[in-house]
């Protein structure tokens, strides 16, 4: 579900240009995008030079319900075979022990070998009380940057 910032029991985001976020529910909700780097204008030569790839995501919980957050970002070759992967352990947010404000996760890929053609970016989570509705983790402000 896409909701307006700051939403029920939520916090404003530090960047006022960000006005919406993706909210998850009681079942696992994941959002995935596969970026075709050649379609984005990069050349095979640029990609084979192994540019540094930086990814960033922001997540937060609600003040009234716990939640979990997870992210997986994969560098893929032309056959969509994983070259390198970033999959940290899922994070559980408890409103009784955490202020549930927006938190950043970031990662930098380097020295992954020639052949990069796609990037898969998947994130999301769910609430921990299994409430019907959109009480799970919220995600926004995602980015993928290549330094060519």
C-alpha positions, 0 to 999 in steps of 0.5 A: 500500500502506498501512503502519504508521509508521515502516516498514522503513528509515523514520523516525517522523513528528513527529505521533504521531497519524499512525500510517500512510502510503501507500507506492508501488512501482516503477511510478508510484503515484498517489492522488487524491481530489476533494473536493466542497466543497458536500457538505462544507457550504460555500455557493456564497456562501462559495466565491465569496468566494474563501476562501484554500485551503491544502494540505499534504502530507508525503513521505519516502523509504527509507534503502535505495532512491531514489524520486520524489515528485510532487503536483498540487492543482487548484481546480475549478469546477462543471464540474470545469474547472481554475481554478488548479493547484499542480504543483511539479517532481517531487522525487527522493530519493537515500538516499546524498545525503539523510537521507530523513526526512519533508519537508513541501510546502505551498501557498496558493491565493488570488485564483482567481476565483469559482466554486470547487466542487471540489478535486482532490488527487493525490500519489504517486511510485515507486522509482528502482531498479524493485524489486518491492515497496513501495520508493517514496516514502511520503506521509502527513499530507495536508490541505486547509484553507479559511479562510472 
